[in-house]
Amino acid sequence: MDHYIDITVLPDPEFPATTLMNALFAKLHRGLVDHGGQDIGVSFPDVVQSKRALGQRLRLHGSSRSLDRFMTTGWMQGMRDHVTVTPVQPVPAGVQHRVVRRVQAKSNPERLRRRLMVRKSIDAEAARAAIPDAAARMLELPYVEIGSRSTQQRFRLFIEHLEPVSTPREGTYGSYGLSSSATIPWF
């Protein structure tokens, strides 16, 4: 994680910035799936967790070689008029590090009950007793809204930036560029 690229969503009179960020992130996800590596991380340098806003800038992290290779794949097709992209740049010295991870909401008690009924072979009444309506947990995190290629349904992908730490942690990144344990440089 010694290099990065900033991609900034430009103001557009026809589309809100959140719509463009959703589209950019969906394209990024498809590009990372096609890329097949687990060596590119993502962060949102302008995130404001308390306002549930990711900001208008997405940052890719990785090695110079990996980022160069990824950017030549054409994953941004259709977005070039809506964004500015910096060249691959080295990460500044002495930066903090941060885990940027996906958080999945357990917000639908009915779905959780159905799952419990199948897994434990219990009836609806026992499932309702085990998982009351109050078990719904609403997340107060920033998110992108993307569509599933397999189910064609739209969903919110909640993204949490953990507190900065002084030492980096190695690891892999998933097809969203997020990791539950590996850090990205934070500056």
C-alpha positions in Angstrom: 0.0 0.0 0.0 2.7 2.5 -1.0 0.8 4.3 -3.8 -2.7 5.7 -4.4 -5.0 7.3 -6.9 -7.7 9.8 -6.1 -10.9 9.8 -8.1 -13.2 12.8 -7.5 -16.8 13.1 -8.6 -17.4 16.3 -10.4 -20.5 18.5 -9.8 -23.2 17.7 -12.4 -26.5 19.6 -13.0 -28.3 16.3 -13.9 -27.1 13.9 -11.3 -26.5 14.4 -7.5 -23.0 13.5 -6.3 -24.3 10.5 -4.4 -25.8 9.0 -7.5 -22.5 9.4 -9.3 -20.5 7.9 -6.4 -22.9 4.9 -6.4 -22.3 4.4 -10.1 -18.6 4.8 -9.7 -18.4 2.3 -6.8 -20.5 -0.2 -8.7 -18.1 0.0 -11.6 -15.2 -0.3 -9.2 -16.7 -3.4 -7.8 -17.1 -5.0 -11.2 -13.6 -3.9 -12.1 -12.1 -5.5 -8.9 -14.0 -8.7 -9.6 -12.5 -8.8 -13.1 -9.1 -7.8 -11.8 -9.1 -10.9 -9.6 -6.5 -9.6 -7.2 -6.9 -8.8 -3.5 -4.3 -6.1 -3.5 -6.3 -2.9 -4.0 -7.9 -1.2 -1.1 -10.4 1.7 -1.1 -11.1 4.6 1.2 -13.1 7.8 1.2 -10.8 10.6 2.4 -13.7 13.1 2.8 -16.0 10.8 4.8 -18.1 12.3 7.6 -19.3 9.4 9.6 -21.7 11.5 11.8 -23.4 12.8 8.7 -23.5 9.4 6.9 -21.6 11.0 4.0 -18.8 9.4 2.1 -17.8 12.6 0.3 -17.0 13.1 -3.3 -13.6 11.5 -3.4 -12.7 7.8 -3.6 -9.1 6.7 -3.1 -7.6 3.5 -4.4 -4.6 2.1 -2.5 -2.0 -0.4 -3.7 1.3 -0.9 -5.3 2.2 1.3 -8.3 2.3 -1.8 -10.5 -1.1 -3.1 -9.4 -2.8 0.3 -9.6 -1.3 1.0 -13.1 -2.5 -2.5 -14.3 -6.0 -1.9 -12.8 -6.4 1.5 -14.4 -5.7 0.1 -17.9 -8.6 -2.3 -17.7 -11.2 0.2 -18.7 -13.3 -0.3 -15.6 -14.3 3.4 -15.6 -15.9 3.3 -19.0 -18.8 5.7 -19.0 -17.6 7.6 -15.9 -14.7 9.6 -17.3 -16.9 12.7 -18.0 -18.1 12.7 -14.4 -14.8 12.4 -12.5 -11.2 13.6 -12.3 -8.5 11.0 -11.8 -5.0 11.7 -10.4 -2.0 9.8 -11.7 -0.6 7.1 -9.4 1.3 8.8 -6.6 3.4 7.6 -3.7 1.8 7.7 -0.2 3.3 10.6 1.9 5.7 9.6 4.7 4.6 9.4 8.3 0.9 8.7 7.7 -1.7 7.0 9.9 -3.4 3.8 8.9 -7.0 2.7 9.0 -9.2 -0.2 8.5 -12.1 0.5 6.0 -14.6 -2.3 6.2 -18.1 -3.3 5.2 -20.7 -3.5 8.0 -23.8 -5.5 7.4 -27.0 -4.5 9.1 -29.1 -7.0 11.0 -32.2 -4.8 10.4 -34.9 -7.1 9.2 -36.2 -9.2 12.1 -38.7 -11.1 9.8 -35.9 -12.2 7.5 -33.8 -13.2 10.6 -36.7 -15.2 12.0 -37.3 -17.1 8.7 -33.6 -18.0 8.6 -33.7 -19.1 12.2 -36.8 -21.3 11.5 -35.0 -23.1 8.7 -31.7 -23.5 10.6 -33.1 -24.7 13.9 -36.4 -26.3 12.6 -38.5 -24.2 15.0 -42.0 -22.7 14.5 -42.8 -19.0 13.9 -43.8 -18.4 17.5 -40.5 -19.7 18.9 -38.6 -17.6 16.3 -40.6 -14.5 17.3 -39.7 -15.1 20.9 -36.0 -15.5 20.0 -35.9 -12.5 17.7 -38.3 -9.7 18.8 -39.0 -6.7 16.6 -36.8 -4.7 18.9 -33.8 -6.7 17.6 -33.7 -4.5 14.4 -30.5 -2.6 14.3 -30.4 0.5 12.1 -26.9 1.5 11.1 -25.8 5.1 11.2 -23.0 4.7 8.8 -22.3 6.2 5.4 -23.1 3.9 2.5 -23.2 3.4 -1.3 -26.3 2.0 -2.9 -25.5 -0.6 -5.6 -27.3 -3.3 -7.5 -26.7 -7.0 -7.2 -25.8 -8.6 -10.5 -27.1 -12.0 -9.3 -30.5 -10.9 -7.8 -30.9 -7.6 -9.6 -31.9 -6.0 -6.3 -30.5 -2.7 -5.0 -28.9 -2.7 -1.5 -27.0 -0.4 0.8 -23.4 -1.3 1.4 -22.5 0.3 4.7 -18.8 1.4 5.0 -17.1 2.1 8.3 -13.7 3.8 8.7 -12.2 2.6 12.0 -10.0 4.8 14.1 -6.6 5.6 12.7 -3.6 3.6 14.1 0.1 4.3 13.8 1.2 0.9 12.4 -0.1 -0.8 9.2 -1.6 -4.3 9.1 -1.1 -6.4 6.1 -4.0 -8.4 4.6 -6.2 -8.8 1.6 -9.1 -6.8 0.2 -12.3 -8.2 -1.1 -14.1 -7.3 -4.4 -15.3 -4.0 -2.9 -11.8 -3.0 -2.0 -12.7 -3.3 1.7 -11.1 -5.5 4.5 -12.1 -6.4 8.0 -8.5 -6.4 9.2 -6.0 -4.9 6.7 -5.3 -1.2 6.8 -4.9 1.5 4.2 -2.8 4.6 4.5 -4.8 7.5 5.9 -3.9 11.1 5.0 
